[in-house]
Each structure stands twice: as C-alpha cells, then as structure tokens.
Amino acid sequence: MKISDVLQKYSAQLDVELGSIINNYITLSDISSGADCAAVVKANAYGLGLEKVARAIYYNSKCNTFFVANLVEAIKLRTILPDAIVYVFDGIFPEQVDTYLTHNIRPILNDLNQIKLWNGRRQSCAIHFDTGINRLGLSKADTENFLNNTNDLKISLILSHLVNSEKVDNKSNNDQLNKFTKITHELKNVPASLSNSAGIYLGKDYHFDLVRPGIMLYGGNPGLPTRPNGIHDVVTLNARILQIRNLSPGMSVGYKAMWTANRNSRVALLNVGYADGILKTNDRNSHVFIAGAFAPVIGKVSMDMIAVDITEKEFDCVTVTDIAEILGTHITLEMVAKVSTLEPYEILTGIGHRYNRNYNLRT
Ligand SMILES: *Cc1c(COP(=O)(O)O)cnc(C)c1O
C-alpha cells in the first residue's frame, strides 16, 4: 500500500459531492428563471474548499458572478477564475484601492466614504443599500444623500440583504422589498439583487436581476419549514473507530465522567473531536450512523475523539476501523442543526482541517 493510502485509510473523511452543488445551483437558477444566479463562495465556499467549488460551478453551469466576503478571498478566487465577475461584500478601504484595480475585483461600496474613494474610477462596483438589517450598506440618510447627488461611478449592481428571508410570513420581508424597489426605481438602468438562498423562495418579486444563494448550494436549509425539492446533500463526514471498549455498570466515559453505563455496555471511540468542527453532544440527542443503525453519542466531546454507545445488538457486527457517518444522508445537516441548536452555516464553516478531503463530480 502507498503511504498516502495508509494515511488516508485511517483518517476521518470529508466527501464533497461537487455534482450536487452544480445540481443545487441549477435548481436555484431555474426557480429564479427571470434573473441571473450568482454563487456566494465566501469563507472558503462555506468551509468546503474555494478552489474545487468555484471551479466546479464555473465550468459546469452558466454561473459567471461570485461573491466573497473580503479582498483576500477575492484575490484567491481571481487566480482560480481569471474571467469571472468577483464582488466583495466587505467594501473598500484606502490602502486597498490599487489591489481592487489590479485584480479586476468589484468592491461593494457600503458608505459615502467608500463611494468617494471609488468615484471617477473606470472599473465597476456595486452599491449596498441597507433596508433594515443594520449590518453593511448605506443607511437611510446615506441613501438619500447618494440618490440626490450625481456621481461618476460605473455601477454594475445594487443590492440589499434580507433580515428574515427564511421566515416566509415575516413582515420585514415585504418592508425591505418595498424599500429596495423604491431605490431600484431611482436607479432604473442598474441591475439589482436582493435575495440570498431563502429569499429566492419568497417568490418572483424578490428575484430582481440577480440572486445570491450560498447555503443552499451546499445542501443546507437556512430554516425553511422543509428543504425544497431539488436541493441535495453535498457533504459527507465519516469517522473511523479507533477502539471498542466493554464497560460494566457504573463505569464512566471521558472527561468529567459525563456519561455512566447503567448496563453492560459496548462503546466505540471515533477519531473526530471538537478540533474537527462543531460536534455538540451534551443533549444526548446526537447520533452517528454505523452499520445501518443510529448510535447515540455519549459523554463529553474530546479534542480528538467522541464516544458512541454500540451496545444494542444491531451493532454486534461492528469492529475496530469500521466507519461511522457523522454527517451525510442519514445524519443530515438539518438533524445536526436541530440537536446542536447550531445553524447549518455554522456547522459547515466549522468543519475542521484534519479530514482527508475527497471531491467527487457526479452529475
Ligand atoms: C452570505 C450572504 C449571502 C448568501 O446567503 P445564504 O443565506 O447563504 O444564501 C447573500 N448576500 C449577502 C449580503 C451575504 O452576506
């Protein structure tokens, strides 16, 4: 066996199904059929790997526009995709102007100072209008000021961001839609963008010219009542069993003895811990999937290990070095989100760097 195979065989595995990302993109793009569909690939493509993800989307779909959070991510993306349109949410600061220009990256201007900084440049930019999230973007006063004054900007996009897009009935959606629509009437010839993933599902009025999905490209459900049809799992995490122990009643497992056997128990130690991402187990509702059945995670998560209870007889066949699904088709992102009270965004971006990463492209 090659050394690389030996190393890989016993490490935990992260599988990214690039074909599912592409199919999810096509689903989101079809639903927003009157609008273009961009891809949000900030934070290393939500933790899954910027290079593989951006290439897969760009070369297998009609996607030509990408959003990242900051200039470092943008420069990485520029080397990966020399011809794509790249926007940066964080805005622009004086020392960064040359870098934006050199790498042909489009800043998203968030206040009047940034607008002044870019005024007169011949390279495109976007303007972010805050319509209620009070995060980035021109405030109400800035917006009025901007609309009442002429400028010398090449604006290729105006955008705003929804507060409650995953809550279909929340009235803030309609409020923000009305505010943003008014702005688009003032800037008639400029393409507009309002919706993230969940916003797409608020209906056609929310699509404008460009939609900006992130989480649903990666198989996540941002909090809709059910994950829509045509959005498929992307990520599978598999851990390896390092050791199996037999415990008598009264024996505890792990730091602080947070779990104690109340019967003769069989416990498997898996090679993923909190250093590999966010694995929360204290509520006893957390499971892994081994040999066709759900095994409860027990005790406290260690840095490099978790323990699971495999006493039930369906696990009799389980032996050392078998694998356990931590996340995938049986232990879904939605299930993990529910038992951990974390958002799917936090789970994905929290995936650690010790997994052996495999990228598959089945479409
Ligand atoms: C992260 C982000 C998105 C993508 O949101 P998802 O909920 O992941 O689809 C879109 N727009 C802005 C401004 C963002 O910050």
The ligand as an SDF file (V2000), in Angstrom:
LIG
                    3D

 15 15  0  0  0  0  0  0  0  0999 V2000
  -23.7720   35.3420    2.9390 C   0  0  0  0  0  0  0  0  0  0  0  0
  -24.5850   36.2710    2.1170 C   0  0  0  0  0  0  0  0  0  0  0  0
  -25.4250   35.7770    1.1050 C   0  0  0  0  0  0  0  0  0  0  0  0
  -25.7080   34.2900    0.9410 C   0  0  0  0  0  0  0  0  0  0  0  0
  -26.6620   33.9120    1.9160 O   0  0  0  0  0  0  0  0  0  0  0  0
  -27.2330   32.4320    2.0740 P   0  0  0  0  0  0  0  0  0  0  0  0
  -28.2400   32.5510    3.1590 O   0  0  0  0  0  0  0  0  0  0  0  0
  -26.0830   31.5780    2.4400 O   0  0  0  0  0  0  0  0  0  0  0  0
  -27.8300   32.0450    0.7730 O   0  0  0  0  0  0  0  0  0  0  0  0
  -26.0370   36.6930    0.2720 C   0  0  0  0  0  0  0  0  0  0  0  0
  -25.8800   38.0300    0.4610 N   0  0  0  0  0  0  0  0  0  0  0  0
  -25.1140   38.5350    1.4470 C   0  0  0  0  0  0  0  0  0  0  0  0
  -25.0030   40.0130    1.6150 C   0  0  0  0  0  0  0  0  0  0  0  0
  -24.4540   37.6770    2.3190 C   0  0  0  0  0  0  0  0  0  0  0  0
  -23.7090   38.1770    3.3150 O   0  0  0  0  0  0  0  0  0  0  0  0
  1  2  1  0
  2  3  1  0
  2 14  2  0
  3  4  1  0
  3 10  2  0
  4  5  1  0
  5  6  1  0
  6  7  2  0
  6  8  1  0
  6  9  1  0
 10 11  1  0
 11 12  2  0
 12 13  1  0
 12 14  1  0
 14 15  1  0
M  END
$$$$
